[in-house]
Structure formats: structure tokens, C-alpha cells
Amino acid sequence: DIVLTIDIDKQINLYNSMGGEIGTASLVNYKTGEVEALVSSPSYDPNAFVTGQSQASYDALIRDSKNPLLNRFSKLYVPGSVFKPITTALALDIIKFDENYEMNV
């Protein structure tokens, strides 16, 4: 079974929060792993490719220096250590932290 987990309100808010910047953003429920919003900016209306669009409209998309047709999700970037503070903050918020605990590695 395929279940759609995208929340349209979160999708719109995430897109608007990018403020026209070029890039991608995602909102993932850390408890379930469900993708709630997935944004690529700038965007375009994919319906125009189905319902039809003028040659001028298509040419404008092709010539746009921001490359709205570029699939920005085809690139893989490993977050590495930049995500560790977020994970730690969540752990400290959710789990009772013993400030006297020491871990010998």
C-alpha cells in the first residue's frame, strides 16, 4: 500500500518560508519517518505539461536562470555532524538527562 503523508498546509508554509531562495527543503516526522512536506524552489506548475502550454511559456521556463525544471532532489548530501546538535537537543528534551553520567569510550 502507498500512503500519502504530505500535508498541504505544511507544504505551502515550507515553500513560503524559503522566501524565493533557490534550493530544497523537507519536513520529516522524526518519530515515524513520514515525509510531511517536500519543496524544490523555484517551482513551476507541472499541470501545464499535461493540459498544454504555449511555446513562449515553455521557452521562458527553459531560459529561466534559476532553472525551475532542475530536479534538485537528485543530489545526495550527507548531513554529517551538522545534524548531531538537533538529535542531542531532542534527546535532552525527551529523555531525563543525568548530568553526572559519564561514558568511557
TORPA-4810 file (N, C-alpha, C, O; in nm, 3 decimals):
<nodes>
NODE_1_0.084_-0.118_0.000_0.000_0.000_0.000_0.088_0.125_0.000_0.193_0.128_0.065_D
NODE_2_0.046_0.224_-0.071_0.113_0.353_-0.071_0.022_0.452_0.000_-0.096_0.465_-0.033_I
NODE_3_0.078_0.522_0.098_0.002_0.619_0.175_0.067_0.756_0.159_0.186_0.772_0.185_V
NODE_4_-0.010_0.853_0.117_0.039_0.989_0.102_0.044_1.056_0.239_-0.056_1.063_0.310_L
NODE_5_0.162_1.105_0.276_0.177_1.169_0.407_0.201_1.320_0.394_0.219_1.388_0.495_T
NODE_6_0.202_1.372_0.271_0.223_1.515_0.251_0.103_1.592_0.308_-0.012_1.560_0.280_I
NODE_7_0.134_1.693_0.388_0.031_1.780_0.445_0.036_1.910_0.366_0.136_1.982_0.370_D
NODE_8_-0.071_1.941_0.293_-0.072_2.057_0.203_-0.043_2.188_0.275_0.025_2.275_0.221_I
NODE_9_-0.094_2.204_0.396_-0.068_2.328_0.470_0.079_2.341_0.507_0.138_2.449_0.495_D
NODE_10_0.139_2.231_0.550_0.282_2.232_0.582_0.365_2.253_0.455_0.468_2.320_0.458_K
NODE_11_0.320_2.195_0.345_0.388_2.210_0.217_0.390_2.358_0.175_0.494_2.410_0.136_Q
NODE_12_0.276_2.423_0.184_0.266_2.565_0.147_0.351_2.651_0.240_0.423_2.739_0.193_I
NODE_13_0.344_2.626_0.370_0.423_2.703_0.467_0.573_2.684_0.444_0.649_2.780_0.453_N
NODE_14_0.614_2.562_0.415_0.756_2.537_0.392_0.803_2.609_0.266_0.910_2.669_0.264_L
NODE_15_0.722_2.601_0.160_0.757_2.671_0.036_0.768_2.821_0.060_0.864_2.885_0.016_Y
NODE_16_0.670_2.878_0.129_0.671_3.022_0.156_0.787_3.063_0.245_0.841_3.173_0.231_N
NODE_17_0.827_2.975_0.336_0.938_3.008_0.427_1.072_3.016_0.355_1.167_3.073_0.407_S
NODE_18_1.078_2.959_0.235_1.203_2.967_0.158_1.224_3.106_0.098_1.335_3.139_0.056_M
NODE_19_1.118_3.186_0.095_1.131_3.325_0.053_1.191_3.345_-0.085_1.260_3.444_-0.109_G
NODE_20_1.165_3.253_-0.176_1.216_3.267_-0.311_1.360_3.221_-0.330_1.413_3.228_-0.441_G
NODE_21_1.424_3.174_-0.224_1.560_3.125_-0.235_1.563_2.997_-0.319_1.466_2.922_-0.321_E
NODE_22_1.673_2.973_-0.387_1.690_2.852_-0.466_1.736_2.740_-0.375_1.828_2.757_-0.296_I
NODE_23_1.671_2.623_-0.385_1.713_2.508_-0.306_1.599_2.412_-0.279_1.494_2.418_-0.343_G
NODE_24_1.622_2.325_-0.184_1.522_2.227_-0.145_1.503_2.231_0.006_1.589_2.277_0.080_T
NODE_25_1.389_2.182_0.048_1.362_2.172_0.192_1.265_2.055_0.212_1.184_2.023_0.125_A
NODE_26_1.277_1.993_0.327_1.186_1.883_0.359_1.146_1.892_0.506_1.219_1.945_0.589_S
NODE_27_1.030_1.838_0.533_0.980_1.830_0.669_0.944_1.684_0.693_0.852_1.630_0.631_L
NODE_28_1.020_1.621_0.783_1.002_1.478_0.809_0.965_1.459_0.955_1.028_1.516_1.044_V
NODE_29_0.863_1.379_0.980_0.824_1.347_1.116_0.932_1.256_1.174_0.949_1.142_1.130_N
NODE_30_1.006_1.306_1.272_1.119_1.230_1.326_1.076_1.102_1.398_1.157_1.011_1.415_Y
NODE_31_0.951_1.095_1.441_0.905_0.975_1.511_0.869_0.862_1.414_0.895_0.745_1.441_K
NODE_32_0.809_0.899_1.299_0.759_0.797_1.206_0.840_0.788_1.078_0.832_0.687_1.007_T
NODE_33_0.918_0.892_1.046_0.992_0.895_0.921_0.907_0.938_0.803_0.955_0.939_0.689_G
NODE_34_0.782_0.975_0.828_0.692_1.016_0.720_0.732_1.155_0.668_0.760_1.245_0.746_E
NODE_35_0.733_1.169_0.537_0.760_1.298_0.474_0.630_1.378_0.474_0.530_1.336_0.415_V
NODE_36_0.632_1.493_0.541_0.513_1.576_0.552_0.513_1.691_0.453_0.408_1.744_0.418_E
NODE_37_0.633_1.732_0.408_0.644_1.837_0.307_0.777_1.819_0.235_0.878_1.782_0.295_A
NODE_38_0.775_1.847_0.106_0.894_1.834_0.023_0.888_1.944_-0.082_0.795_1.948_-0.162_L
NODE_39_0.987_2.034_-0.080_0.980_2.155_-0.162_1.108_2.170_-0.244_1.218_2.146_-0.195_V
NODE_40_1.090_2.210_-0.369_1.200_2.249_-0.455_1.167_2.390_-0.504_1.058_2.416_-0.553_S
NODE_41_1.264_2.480_-0.489_1.241_2.619_-0.527_1.353_2.668_-0.617_1.469_2.642_-0.588_S
NODE_42_1.322_2.737_-0.725_1.188_2.780_-0.765_1.109_2.662_-0.819_1.165_2.558_-0.855_P
NODE_43_0.979_2.680_-0.825_0.893_2.573_-0.874_0.825_2.616_-1.004_0.843_2.728_-1.052_S
NODE_44_0.748_2.525_-1.059_0.670_2.552_-1.178_0.543_2.468_-1.168_0.535_2.377_-1.085_Y
NODE_45_0.446_2.496_-1.250_0.320_2.423_-1.248_0.332_2.303_-1.342_0.330_2.321_-1.464_D
NODE_46_0.343_2.182_-1.290_0.357_2.065_-1.376_0.230_2.034_-1.456_0.235_1.962_-1.556_P
NODE_47_0.116_2.090_-1.412_-0.009_2.068_-1.486_-0.001_2.125_-1.627_-0.070_2.076_-1.717_N
NODE_48_0.081_2.227_-1.647_0.093_2.288_-1.779_0.147_2.188_-1.882_0.118_2.201_-2.001_A
NODE_49_0.223_2.090_-1.837_0.276_1.990_-1.929_0.168_1.889_-1.969_0.180_1.822_-2.071_F
NODE_50_0.063_1.879_-1.890_-0.047_1.787_-1.920_-0.158_1.858_-1.996_-0.208_1.807_-2.096_V
NODE_51_-0.195_1.976_-1.946_-0.307_2.048_-2.006_-0.266_2.131_-2.127_-0.351_2.176_-2.204_T
NODE_52_-0.137_2.149_-2.144_-0.087_2.226_-2.258_-0.043_2.365_-2.218_-0.106_2.431_-2.135_G
NODE_53_0.065_2.408_-2.280_0.115_2.543_-2.256_0.171_2.596_-2.387_0.201_2.520_-2.479_Q
NODE_54_0.184_2.724_-2.394_0.234_2.785_-2.516_0.385_2.761_-2.528_0.453_2.732_-2.430_S
NODE_55_0.433_2.774_-2.649_0.577_2.761_-2.671_0.653_2.870_-2.595_0.761_2.846_-2.541_Q
NODE_56_0.594_2.989_-2.591_0.657_3.100_-2.519_0.669_3.070_-2.371_0.771_3.102_-2.309_A
NODE_57_0.566_3.010_-2.313_0.569_2.974_-2.171_0.678_2.869_-2.144_0.752_2.879_-2.046_S
NODE_58_0.686_2.770_-2.231_0.788_2.666_-2.216_0.928_2.725_-2.233_1.019_2.694_-2.155_Y
NODE_59_0.945_2.809_-2.334_1.076_2.872_-2.357_1.118_2.957_-2.237_1.237_2.963_-2.205_D
NODE_60_1.022_3.022_-2.172_1.053_3.102_-2.054_1.106_3.014_-1.941_1.198_3.053_-1.870_A
NODE_61_1.048_2.895_-1.925_1.097_2.801_-1.823_1.240_2.756_-1.856_1.325_2.748_-1.767_L
NODE_62_1.266_2.728_-1.982_1.397_2.682_-2.024_1.503_2.791_-2.006_1.616_2.761_-1.965_I
NODE_63_1.468_2.914_-2.034_1.564_3.025_-2.026_1.579_3.081_-1.885_1.672_3.158_-1.859_R
NODE_64_1.492_3.045_-1.794_1.496_3.099_-1.658_1.630_3.064_-1.593_1.666_2.947_-1.581_D
NODE_65_1.704_3.166_-1.550_1.837_3.146_-1.492_1.833_3.069_-1.360_1.935_3.016_-1.316_S
NODE_66_1.716_3.064_-1.296_1.703_2.990_-1.170_1.677_2.841_-1.191_1.671_2.765_-1.095_K
NODE_67_1.661_2.798_-1.316_1.641_2.657_-1.351_1.527_2.589_-1.274_1.552_2.495_-1.199_N
NODE_68_1.404_2.636_-1.291_1.294_2.573_-1.217_1.270_2.427_-1.257_1.210_2.352_-1.180_P
NODE_69_1.314_2.387_-1.375_1.294_2.248_-1.418_1.401_2.152_-1.364_1.390_2.031_-1.382_L
NODE_70_1.503_2.206_-1.299_1.610_2.122_-1.244_1.558_2.037_-1.129_1.494_2.087_-1.037_L
NODE_71_1.585_1.907_-1.136_1.546_1.817_-1.027_1.651_1.828_-0.917_1.753_1.760_-0.920_N
NODE_72_1.625_1.912_-0.820_1.721_1.934_-0.712_1.725_1.819_-0.612_1.815_1.815_-0.528_R
NODE_73_1.631_1.727_-0.620_1.630_1.614_-0.529_1.714_1.498_-0.580_1.721_1.394_-0.515_F
NODE_74_1.779_1.515_-0.695_1.863_1.408_-0.749_2.001_1.408_-0.686_2.078_1.313_-0.705_S
NODE_75_2.034_1.511_-0.611_2.164_1.522_-0.546_2.154_1.468_-0.404_2.054_1.489_-0.335_K
NODE_76_2.258_1.399_-0.361_2.260_1.347_-0.225_2.368_1.418_-0.146_2.485_1.419_-0.186_L
NODE_77_2.330_1.477_-0.036_2.424_1.544_0.053_2.410_1.482_0.190_2.301_1.480_0.248_Y
NODE_78_2.517_1.432_0.241_2.516_1.371_0.373_2.527_1.482_0.477_2.621_1.561_0.473_V
NODE_79_2.431_1.488_0.570_2.436_1.597_0.667_2.552_1.588_0.764_2.594_1.689_0.820_P
NODE_80_2.605_1.469_0.786_2.721_1.455_0.874_2.695_1.508_1.013_2.589_1.484_1.070_G
NODE_81_2.790_1.579_1.067_2.782_1.625_1.205_2.688_1.743_1.224_2.657_1.777_1.339_S
NODE_82_2.642_1.805_1.119_2.555_1.921_1.136_2.422_1.884_1.198_2.353_1.971_1.252_V
NODE_83_2.382_1.758_1.191_2.254_1.716_1.246_2.266_1.671_1.392_2.165_1.658_1.460_F
NODE_84_2.386_1.647_1.440_2.406_1.596_1.576_2.350_1.690_1.684_2.293_1.640_1.781_K
NODE_85_2.365_1.822_1.672_2.306_1.909_1.775_2.154_1.897_1.783_2.097_1.907_1.891_P
NODE_86_2.090_1.875_1.669_1.944_1.860_1.669_1.905_1.731_1.740_1.814_1.730_1.822_I
NODE_87_1.974_1.622_1.706_1.948_1.494_1.771_1.971_1.504_1.921_1.892_1.452_2.000_T
NODE_88_2.078_1.568_1.959_2.110_1.585_2.101_2.003_1.669_2.172_1.962_1.635_2.283_T
NODE_89_1.960_1.775_2.108_1.857_1.861_2.168_1.728_1.784_2.189_1.662_1.798_2.292_A
NODE_90_1.691_1.702_2.090_1.570_1.620_2.104_1.585_1.521_2.219_1.493_1.502_2.297_L
NODE_91_1.703_1.458_2.227_1.726_1.360_2.334_1.719_1.428_2.470_1.660_1.373_2.564_A
NODE_92_1.778_1.545_2.482_1.775_1.617_2.610_1.634_1.661_2.647_1.598_1.667_2.764_L
NODE_93_1.555_1.692_2.546_1.418_1.737_2.570_1.326_1.622_2.608_1.236_1.638_2.690_D
NODE_94_1.348_1.505_2.549_1.259_1.392_2.567_1.302_1.301_2.683_1.219_1.255_2.761_I
NODE_95_1.431_1.278_2.694_1.484_1.183_2.793_1.535_1.262_2.915_1.597_1.367_2.900_I
NODE_96_1.509_1.210_3.032_1.564_1.271_3.152_1.716_1.257_3.148_1.768_1.147_3.133_K
NODE_97_1.785_1.368_3.161_1.930_1.373_3.148_1.995_1.374_3.286_1.961_1.455_3.372_F
NODE_98_2.090_1.282_3.306_2.165_1.276_3.431_2.299_1.347_3.407_2.387_1.293_3.340_D
NODE_99_2.313_1.467_3.463_2.434_1.546_3.439_2.560_1.482_3.498_2.670_1.524_3.464_E
NODE_100_2.546_1.384_3.584_2.662_1.316_3.643_2.704_1.191_3.567_2.804_1.128_3.602_N
NODE_101_2.628_1.154_3.464_2.659_1.033_3.387_2.786_1.054_3.304_2.801_1.156_3.237_Y
NODE_102_2.877_0.957_3.309_2.999_0.963_3.229_3.004_0.839_3.142_2.968_0.729_3.185_E
NODE_103_3.049_0.857_3.022_3.064_0.745_2.930_3.211_0.732_2.895_3.271_0.825_2.842_M
NODE_104_3.267_0.617_2.924_3.408_0.591_2.891_3.412_0.518_2.757_3.359_0.408_2.742_N
NODE_105_3.477_0.580_2.664_3.483_0.520_2.530_3.623_0.473_2.501_3.649_0.419_2.393_V
</nodes>
